[in-house]
Amino acid sequence: MISVLKSKSNIRSAREAMRRSGISCLPPWIRRRLYGLGFAGGVLVGDAIKSWDVLKTANFIKGRLPPETPVLDIGSYASEILPVLHRMKHSNLTGVDLNPRIKDMPFADRIRYEVADFMATPFPDASFGAITAISVIEHGFQSERLLREISRLLRPGGYFIASFDYWPEKVDTTGMDIFGMDWRIFSKAEVLAFIEEARAYGLSSCGEIDLDADEKVIHWGGKDYTFAWLALRKTA
């Protein structure tokens, strides 16, 4: 199952739906302002531009897994997905990131946060029924290490759900260092190659594949692109 963010209106409608249902975790503008001035602590969670993929991921999990299913979010510092799932009554949530400030994330008393490399985690085999990655895998992408760890951690029948930077034709990011890592905007050919490689680790696409893009919705880092979203299921 793979889809692409088609327009800015998809972002707006997703955030409106999150607000209506009470699961949006974006801080109010006044807290963001105070945080920028150094008068507020903690971690500012979420990014409005990620509304489409966060809601899509949350709804996918809600529609397929019981609320007690263990879920892991990788690269979860400042990510909104676990707080959103918490508000949706999911009760077995874990996040991992190299940033030690992950311990200051909202709901840290009810969501387990660990400081670790998400491609070499301390968790036992088959620990999770779902693993999420919101705008993570395009930074320092190492497909073999990532797929090996995802496959090890997932239970049979579990899901890997990820969003990432995307445009059908290759967008050159050679030499660009983002968050101390190289940055990749995945092309259609690279996504299909990743899906094919995932098969060797017992991970298969669990629905239709739509990699067509209509609009370069995202303008960041001097590049124009959009987001793509995929869900892979562990079949063995």
C-alpha positions as CSV (number, residue, x, y, z in Angstrom):
1,M,0.0,0.0,0.0
2,I,1.7,3.2,-1.2
3,S,0.2,6.6,-1.8
4,V,1.4,10.1,-2.5
5,L,0.4,13.5,-1.0
6,K,-1.4,15.2,-4.0
7,S,-2.1,18.7,-2.8
8,K,-1.9,21.2,0.0
9,S,-5.6,20.8,0.6
10,N,-4.9,17.3,1.8
11,I,-2.7,18.7,4.5
12,R,-5.3,21.2,5.6
13,S,-8.2,18.7,5.6
14,A,-6.1,16.2,7.6
15,R,-5.3,18.8,10.3
16,E,-8.9,19.9,10.5
17,A,-10.0,16.3,11.0
18,M,-7.4,15.8,13.7
19,R,-8.6,19.0,15.5
20,R,-12.3,17.9,15.3
21,S,-11.5,14.5,16.8
22,G,-9.4,15.9,19.5
23,I,-6.2,14.1,18.6
24,S,-4.1,17.0,17.3
25,C,-1.0,17.6,19.4
26,L,0.4,20.7,17.8
27,P,1.0,23.3,20.5
28,P,-0.9,26.6,20.3
29,W,0.8,29.5,18.7
30,I,1.5,31.3,22.0
31,R,3.5,28.4,23.3
32,R,5.5,28.2,20.1
33,R,6.2,31.9,20.4
34,L,7.3,31.6,24.0
35,Y,9.4,28.5,23.1
36,G,11.2,30.5,20.4
37,L,11.9,33.3,22.9
38,G,13.3,30.8,25.5
39,F,10.4,31.1,27.9
40,A,8.9,27.6,27.5
41,G,10.5,24.2,28.1
42,G,9.8,20.7,27.0
43,V,9.7,19.6,23.4
44,L,7.6,21.2,20.7
45,V,5.9,18.3,19.1
46,G,4.6,18.0,15.5
47,D,4.7,20.0,12.3
48,A,1.5,21.1,10.5
49,I,3.1,20.1,7.2
50,K,3.1,16.5,8.4
51,S,-0.7,16.4,9.1
52,W,-1.5,14.2,6.1
53,D,0.9,11.4,6.8
54,V,0.5,11.5,10.6
55,L,-3.3,11.1,10.3
56,K,-3.0,8.4,7.6
57,T,-0.6,6.4,9.8
58,A,-2.8,6.8,12.9
59,N,-5.9,5.7,11.0
60,F,-4.1,2.8,9.4
61,I,-3.1,1.5,12.9
62,K,-6.5,2.2,14.4
63,G,-8.3,0.3,11.7
64,R,-6.1,-2.8,11.8
65,L,-4.7,-3.3,15.3
66,P,-6.2,-3.5,18.8
67,P,-5.2,-0.6,21.1
68,E,-3.0,-2.7,23.3
69,T,-0.8,-3.8,20.3
70,P,2.8,-2.7,21.0
71,V,3.8,0.1,18.6
72,L,7.3,1.5,18.0
73,D,8.1,4.9,16.5
74,I,11.6,5.3,15.1
75,G,13.2,8.7,15.0
76,S,10.5,9.9,17.3
77,Y,12.0,13.1,18.8
78,A,9.4,15.9,18.2
79,S,7.3,13.4,16.2
80,E,3.5,13.7,16.7
81,I,2.5,10.2,15.9
82,L,2.9,8.6,19.4
83,P,1.1,11.4,21.2
84,V,-1.7,11.1,18.6
85,L,-1.9,7.4,19.1
86,H,-2.0,8.0,22.9
87,R,-5.0,10.3,22.5
88,M,-6.6,7.6,20.4
89,K,-6.3,5.3,23.4
90,H,-3.4,3.1,22.3
91,S,-1.7,2.0,25.4
92,N,1.5,0.2,24.5
93,L,3.7,2.8,22.8
94,T,7.5,3.1,22.5
95,G,9.7,5.7,20.8
96,V,13.4,5.6,20.0
97,D,15.8,8.4,18.9
98,L,19.4,9.4,19.4
99,N,18.4,12.8,20.8
100,P,18.5,12.6,24.6
101,R,15.8,15.2,24.9
102,I,13.3,12.5,23.8
103,K,12.8,12.0,27.5
104,D,11.1,15.4,27.6
105,M,8.4,14.5,25.1
106,P,4.7,14.9,26.1
107,F,3.1,11.9,27.9
108,A,6.6,10.6,28.7
109,D,5.1,9.1,31.9
110,R,2.8,6.9,29.7
111,I,4.9,6.5,26.5
112,R,8.2,4.6,26.8
113,Y,11.0,6.7,25.2
114,E,14.5,5.2,24.7
115,V,17.7,6.9,23.5
116,A,19.1,4.5,20.9
117,D,20.0,4.1,17.2
118,F,16.8,2.9,15.5
119,M,18.8,0.6,13.2
120,A,20.3,-1.2,16.2
121,T,17.7,-1.1,19.0
122,P,17.9,-2.9,22.4
123,F,14.5,-4.5,22.0
124,P,14.0,-8.3,21.7
125,D,13.0,-10.0,18.5
126,A,9.3,-9.8,17.5
127,S,8.5,-7.1,20.1
128,F,6.1,-5.0,18.1
129,G,2.9,-5.3,16.0
130,A,3.6,-2.0,14.2
131,I,6.6,0.2,13.6
132,T,6.2,3.8,12.3
133,A,8.7,6.3,10.8
134,I,7.4,9.8,9.9
135,S,9.9,11.6,7.7
136,V,12.8,9.6,9.0
137,I,14.2,7.0,6.5
138,E,15.3,9.6,4.0
139,H,18.0,10.8,6.4
140,G,21.1,8.7,6.4
141,F,19.2,6.0,4.4
142,Q,20.8,2.5,4.8
143,S,18.2,0.1,3.4
144,E,19.9,-3.2,4.5
145,R,20.4,-2.1,8.1
146,L,16.9,-0.6,8.3
147,L,15.1,-3.6,6.8
148,R,17.0,-6.1,8.9
149,E,16.1,-4.3,12.1
150,I,12.5,-3.7,11.1
151,S,12.1,-7.4,10.2
152,R,13.7,-8.5,13.4
153,L,11.5,-6.3,15.6
154,L,8.1,-7.0,13.9
155,R,5.8,-9.9,14.8
156,P,4.5,-12.0,12.0
157,G,1.6,-10.0,10.5
158,G,2.9,-6.8,11.8
159,Y,3.3,-3.6,9.8
160,F,6.0,-1.1,8.9
161,I,4.4,2.3,8.1
162,A,6.6,5.1,6.8
163,S,6.4,8.5,5.2
164,F,9.3,10.1,3.3
165,D,10.3,12.8,0.9
166,Y,9.4,11.9,-2.7
167,W,9.1,12.9,-6.3
168,P,8.7,10.5,-9.3
169,E,11.8,11.8,-11.1
170,K,15.1,11.9,-9.3
171,V,15.8,15.2,-7.4
172,D,19.5,15.6,-6.8
173,T,20.5,16.2,-3.2
174,T,24.1,15.2,-3.5
175,G,26.3,16.8,-0.9
176,M,23.4,18.1,1.2
177,D,23.8,17.5,4.9
178,I,20.5,17.6,6.9
179,F,20.5,16.8,10.7
180,G,24.1,15.6,10.3
181,M,23.2,13.0,7.6
182,D,22.8,12.8,3.9
183,W,19.3,13.5,2.5
184,R,17.5,11.6,-0.1
185,I,14.3,12.6,-1.9
186,F,13.1,9.2,-3.1
187,S,12.3,8.7,-6.8
188,K,9.7,6.2,-8.1
189,A,12.5,3.9,-9.2
190,E,14.1,4.0,-5.7
191,V,10.8,3.3,-3.9
192,L,10.1,0.3,-6.1
193,A,13.6,-1.0,-5.5
194,F,13.1,-0.6,-1.8
195,I,9.9,-2.6,-1.9
196,E,11.6,-5.3,-3.9
197,E,14.5,-5.4,-1.4
198,A,12.1,-5.6,1.5
199,R,10.7,-8.9,0.2
200,A,14.0,-10.6,1.1
201,Y,13.3,-9.6,4.7
202,G,9.7,-11.0,4.7
203,L,8.1,-7.6,4.2
204,S,5.5,-7.1,1.4
205,S,3.3,-4.2,0.3
206,C,-0.2,-4.8,1.6
207,G,-2.3,-2.9,-0.9
208,E,-2.3,-0.9,-4.1
209,I,0.7,1.1,-5.2
210,D,0.1,4.6,-6.4
211,L,3.3,6.6,-7.0
212,D,1.8,9.3,-9.3
213,A,2.4,12.9,-8.2
214,D,0.3,15.9,-9.2
215,E,1.9,18.8,-7.3
216,K,5.2,19.7,-5.7
217,V,3.5,20.4,-2.4
218,I,6.7,20.8,-0.2
219,H,9.3,23.5,-0.7
220,W,12.2,22.9,1.7
221,G,15.9,22.9,1.7
222,G,15.9,24.6,-1.7
223,K,14.1,21.6,-3.2
224,D,10.5,21.1,-4.4
225,Y,8.9,17.7,-3.9
226,T,6.0,16.0,-2.0
227,F,5.6,13.2,0.5
228,A,4.9,9.5,-0.1
229,W,3.5,7.0,2.4
230,L,3.8,3.2,2.5
231,A,2.7,0.2,4.6
232,L,4.6,-3.1,4.5
233,R,3.4,-6.2,6.2
234,K,5.6,-8.9,7.7
235,T,4.5,-12.2,6.1
236,A,7.2,-14.5,7.5
